[in-house]
Amino acid sequence: MSAHTENYIVASPISDWFGFSVETTDTGAVYGLAFDESHIGNPLIRALHGGVIGAFLEFAAQCELTERLDNGAAIKTVNVDIDYLASSKAADMKASATITRLGRRIAFVEATGWQDDPDRPVAKARLRIRIGTAQ
């Protein structure tokens, strides 16, 4: 992981709240969300809050883009579309992100989140992220 990406993660207060982690594998980075009781949305069903899942996927996508850029360029999310595919559990979550198109001013990134099995995602996000804007 580049120094720019590490600085991006450390500088973000939400990374602490997420218990955010990054594991480098043969197929790329796997981002982690460490479960915390404050991540629960509805205490009756003990599922992660949709906003927590969405914010985690957005942050994972931003980290993936920051790693690819590796030049410290400022980035800013333009919009996010999230598909919630299955109910989550009160447990850790993992995510992977893929840059589908990288232009000079905008990047298109997809992030997928899962809990037990990467082949059974909990949610998928598609993001448009602006490159080179002031934060």
N, C-alpha and C positions, 0 to 999 in steps of 0.2 A: 504494500500500500504506500502511496506517495505521501510525502510530507504535507502537501496541500490538502489531501483528503483527511489525514489525521488531524490537521489544524481545523478543518471544516467541522469535523465531528466534535472535537474538544470545545470549539467556540460556540456550539449550539447547546443551549440549556436543555432542550428536549431530549438530547441523547442521554443525559443522566436519568431523566424520568423514565425513559424507555429501558434503561439498563442495556443500551445499544452495544452490540458487538459485531465484529467482522471476522469471518473465517475465510481464508483463501483456500480454494480447492482446485483440483485439476480442471474443472469446468467453469471456474470463475469465483467471484465473491459470493458468500452466503451471509446475509445480514441477520442479526438476532435481536429479538425483543424478549427481555427477561420478564416473566409474569410478575405482576404486583397487584395487590387487591384494588389499588386505585384505578386499574385498567378495566375493571368490571363495569359493564353498562347496566344490565338488569340483574340485581342480586338474586332474583327468583330463579333464573335459568343459568346463572353463573357463566355468562358468555362475555367475551371481550367487547367493549364498546366499539361500535362501528367507526366512530371518530378516531379512536386509538389505532384501529387497523388502518384506516385511511392515512392518517398522519405518519404511521410507521412506513407504509409503502411509499409515500411521497419522499420521506427522508432517505430511504434506501435508494430510490431512483436518483435523488440529488447526489448522494455519495457516489453512485456508479458514474454519473456524468462528471463529477469533480475529479474522479480518478482518471477518466479518459482524457479530460482536458489537460490535467497535470501542469497547468500554468497559472493557477490562482485567479482565473477569470471569474468575475462575479456572475452568479446565476440567480434567476428568479422564476418561480413557477408561474406560468400563464394560466393554465387550467388543468384540472384533474377529473377524469371519469373513472368511477370505481364500480366494479361488478362484485357484489357479495354473493358468493356461490354456495356457501354452506355455513352452518352455525359453527361458531368457534367454541372453544372450551376455556376454562380458567387454567391456562397453561402457556408455556413459552411459545413463541411464534418465530418462524424463519421466513426469509424472503430472498428472492434473486431478482436482478434487474437486467434488462437488455436495452441497449440503445438501438432503436430501429432505424433512425435517420439522424445524422449529425450534420447540420448546416453551419454557416458562419454565424448566424444570429439566433437560430432556434434549434432545439433538439427534441426529438420524439423518443420517449422512453416508456417501456412497459415494465411493471413490477408485479410479481406473483408472490402471494403469501400463503403459507401452509403451517400446519402444526405437526401432524404425525407423518404424513406421506407427501412428498413433493408432487406426486401424481394426483393428489386429491386436494386441490387448492381451496382455501377459505375465501380468498378474494384476489381479484386482478385489477390493476390500475393502469391507465394510460395517461401519460402526462405530456404536456408541451412545456418546455422550459426555455426561457430566454437566456441567451449567453451575452455577457458583456454589459449588463445593466448594473447600476448602483444598487446595493442592497438596502 
